[in-house]
Amino acid sequence: MPPQRAARGTAIGVTGSPGTGKKTVSPLLAGLLGLDLVEINAVARSLSEPDERGEVEVDPVRLRAELRRRRGASPQVLSGHLLAEVVRSGDVGFVAVLRCEPRTLKRRLASRGYPGGKVLENVEAELIGVVLDQALRAFGPERVHEYDTTNADARSVAEAIARDVRAGLPAADGRWTDWTIRYDSSTKLRSLLSRPRTEPAST
């Protein structure tokens, strides 16, 4: 079966907050569609040495240029939370934004050893839909689709995206996930945005 093409653009984008499942879903999606996978974070790391905390200072202009240099004639799956910042609108025909219920995301990130501050930074971003908003602004709502990974395994999410790509499924028509509805009191918000219990106490 020949590689699938998006309706517009030459790539399928996969993005979402850290911990929503990009690293597991994207390779499966690329395999299902017969496309090459480009992990944006991996390309960013290839351009810069990590600092003492293991973090990489990203130069969006340089990263965008490198991604365009690596782009072949065939469509690709471009995966990473920086998608909206470094990939031009015309290069992407379909964007999958992975979402995860914030409390579940908090547990995932804490279990991966993220520092408490980073856990809360990413949980808050997911709560208010930062990555979704960036995708909508960069690519337009007609190309953006959401997928809830809270209780779904990676393969089922990848299969759902692949089906939608092949079918040319319309986007959500403005009905985007709003996690804030579940955290409608100060008590719930304080609980969600408290530091994980695994975080060492400061001295």
N, C-alpha and C positions, 0 to 999 in steps of 0.2 A: 504494500500500500504506500503511495507517495506521501511525503510530508504534508501536513495540513497547513493551510495558510489562513491568517486572520483576514477579516473583511477589509481592513485598512492597515497600512504599515507593514513591516516585515518581521515583527517580533510579537511574542506573547510575554507579557510582563507578569511577574508574581512578586507581590510585596506584602508588607505587614509588619507589625511591631516585632521586635526580637521575642522569640519564644512561641510564635503563632504557628510554626511548622514549615517555614519556607525551605529549610535544608532537607527535610524529608519528602515534602510534597513535590518540589521542583524536579528532582531527578526522575521521579516516577512519571510526572507529567511529560517531561521531555521524551522519555521512552515510549509512552503511549502515543505521542504525536509524531514520533520519528524525527525529532529535532535535536540540534545541539543545545547543550545547557551552558550558559555563561553566568557564573556566580559573581555578582558585582563586588561583594566584599573581598573575594579572593583576588580579583583584579586590583582592587584598592591596596591590598596588602603587598602585591607584587611591585607596586610603585613607591612604597615608603617603608622604612624600617619602623617596627613598633617601639613605643617608648617603654620606660621602666615598668609601667602598669600593663604592658602588652597591648596598648591601644595604638591605633594608626591615625595619624593626622591626615584627613582626606582633603585633597585639593580637587574640588568639583570640576574645574575647567580641565585639569590634566586627566582626571578620571574619565570625563565625557569624551575627550579626544581619543584616549586609549580604547574605550569601548567601541567608538566608531571605527577605529583602525582595525579592530578585530572582527568587525561585522562582515560576514561573508555574503554571498549572493543569496543563500538560502535563509529562510526564517529561523529564528532562534527562540529559546526560552531565556529571558533575562530575569534573574532572581536577586532580590535584595531590598532592604528597607530604604535604600538610597535611590531607588528606581526613579521616583518623581523628580529628584534633584539633578540627576545626571543623564537621563535619557530624554531625547526630544520627542515631543508629541507625535510628530509624523512618522517616527520609527516604530511605533507600537500600535497594533490594531485591536488588542484585547488585553485588559488588565485585571488580574485576579488579586483582590485584597483579602488576605487571610485575617480573620478576626478570632479572638478568644475571650471568653468571659473573664473579666479582670481578676477575680479571686483565684480562678484556676491558673491564669497566667502568672500570678504572684507565686503560687506554689511551684510552678514549672521553673521559673527563673531562680528561685531560692534553691531548688534541688540541684540546679546546675552550678551553684557556687557563685552566682552573681553577688557583688557587694550590695548591702542593703540599700544604699543610695541609688544604685543603678536599677535595682528591682523596682523601687517606688517611682523612679523617673519613667520607666517603661510602662508600668501599670497605669500611671496617671495619663500617659500619652494614649494608651489603648482605651481608657475610660472615656476620654473626650474625642476619640477618633482622629488623632493627629495624622496618621499615615493615610487614612481614608480621605481626609480633607486635602492632603497634598496631592493624592492621585486624582481626585476630582478636578482640582484646579489645573493640574498639569496636562491631563489627558481628556478631560471632559466626561460628564456623566454617562454619555452614550457608550463609552468603551469600558467603564468600570463595573466590575461584578464582585460581590462579597461572598465569602465562604466561611462558615462557622466551623472552626476546628476544635471547639471546646470538648466535645464528646465523640468526635469522628476520628477514625484512623486515617493515616496518611494516604493509603491507597484509595479509599473511598472518596476522599477530597480530590485527589488527582483525577480519578475517573469522572467525577462530577464536572470538573473544569474542562476536561477533554471533550465530554459530551457537549458542553455549552459552546466551546470553540467550534466544533464541527457543525453544530446546528445554527450557529450565528445567533444565539439566544440574545434577545434584547436585555438591556440593563434593567436595574430595579426601579426605574421611574421615580426616583426620589425617596423610595422607602428603604432608607439605610438604617443599619443597626445603631441603636442608641442605648449604650450600657448605663447611662446616667439614670434611666428610669428605675433601675434596680437599686440604686443607691440614693434614695430620695429623702434621707434624713442625715443629720450630722453624725449620729451614732454609727450608721452604716459606713459613712465616708471615713470617719476616724479609724474604724476597724480595718477597712481596706487599705488605707494609706499609712498605717502604722508599720514600723520596721519589722521585717520578718524575725521570728523568734530565734532563728539561727544566727542572726547578726550579732557579733561580739559587742559587748558593752564598751563604750569609750572610756578612757581613763583621763 
